[in-house]
Amino acid sequence: MFRTWWAAAKQRAVTVARFLAAAGLAVARGSTIVHTNEQLDAAIDELAALRTAISRVGNNINQIAFVYNAGGQPLPGELDRALTTVNRVLTRVDDAADILVKKRL
């Protein structure tokens, strides 16, 4: 059966995991047609990666705040790196949101 999934995924130029996810969604929606939308799928993948990135940055900022609240000083450049990372992640969020908005239009 895997070869059938692999062949179907290859035909649609997606991974087996993405094909199975699309197939599962199609069945849940009562459809037998598996739609793949690379632009939308890429935006969803990017949002999932961003969730992880935001969590990591938030953890770093919490650690910096802990040091400040305890009367200490963070390592030189630590806060600047965290803020730079926040800005980079927010740009990626904006880009992913733009893709989703354009897809909806």
C-alpha positions in Angstrom: 0.0 0.0 0.0 2.9 2.4 0.7 3.9 2.2 -3.0 0.5 3.4 -3.9 0.7 6.3 -1.5 4.2 7.1 -2.7 3.1 7.0 -6.4 0.2 9.3 -5.7 2.3 11.7 -3.7 5.0 11.7 -6.4 2.4 12.3 -9.1 1.2 15.4 -7.2 4.8 16.5 -6.4 4.3 16.4 -2.6 5.7 14.3 0.2 3.9 11.1 1.3 3.2 12.8 4.6 1.6 15.8 2.9 -0.4 13.5 0.6 -1.7 11.5 3.5 -2.7 14.7 5.4 -4.5 16.0 2.3 -6.2 12.7 1.8 -7.3 12.6 5.5 -8.7 16.1 5.2 -10.5 15.2 2.0 -12.2 12.2 3.7 -13.1 14.3 6.7 -14.8 16.8 4.4 -16.7 14.1 2.7 -14.7 14.3 -0.6 -12.9 11.7 -2.5 -10.7 14.3 -4.4 -7.3 15.1 -2.9 -6.4 18.7 -3.5 -2.9 19.9 -3.1 -2.0 23.5 -3.1 1.8 24.0 -2.8 1.6 27.7 -2.0 -1.0 27.1 0.8 0.9 24.0 2.1 4.2 26.0 2.2 2.5 28.8 4.2 1.1 26.3 6.6 4.5 24.6 7.0 6.1 28.0 7.5 3.5 28.9 10.2 4.3 25.6 12.0 8.0 26.4 12.0 7.3 29.9 13.2 5.4 28.6 16.1 8.5 26.8 17.3 10.7 29.9 16.6 8.4 32.2 18.5 8.4 29.7 21.5 12.2 29.7 21.5 12.5 33.5 21.3 9.9 33.8 24.1 11.9 31.5 26.3 15.1 33.5 25.7 13.3 36.8 26.5 11.9 35.2 29.7 15.4 34.2 30.7 16.7 37.7 30.1 13.8 39.1 32.1 14.6 36.7 35.0 18.2 37.9 35.1 17.1 41.6 35.1 14.5 40.9 37.8 17.1 39.2 40.0 19.3 42.4 39.8 21.7 41.0 37.3 22.8 41.9 33.8 22.4 39.6 30.8 25.3 38.7 28.7 26.5 41.5 26.3 24.5 41.6 23.2 22.0 39.0 24.4 19.0 41.3 24.4 20.0 42.7 21.0 20.1 39.2 19.5 16.8 38.3 21.0 15.2 41.5 19.6 16.8 40.9 16.2 15.4 37.4 16.2 11.9 38.6 17.1 12.0 41.1 14.2 13.2 38.3 11.8 10.4 36.0 13.0 7.8 38.7 12.7 8.8 39.3 9.1 8.4 35.6 8.4 4.9 35.7 10.0 4.0 38.7 7.8 5.3 36.9 4.7 3.3 33.7 5.5 0.2 35.7 6.2 0.6 37.5 2.9 0.7 34.2 1.1 -2.5 33.1 2.8 -4.3 36.4 2.1 -3.3 36.2 -1.6 -4.5 32.6 -1.8 -7.9 33.7 -0.4 -8.3 36.4 -3.0 
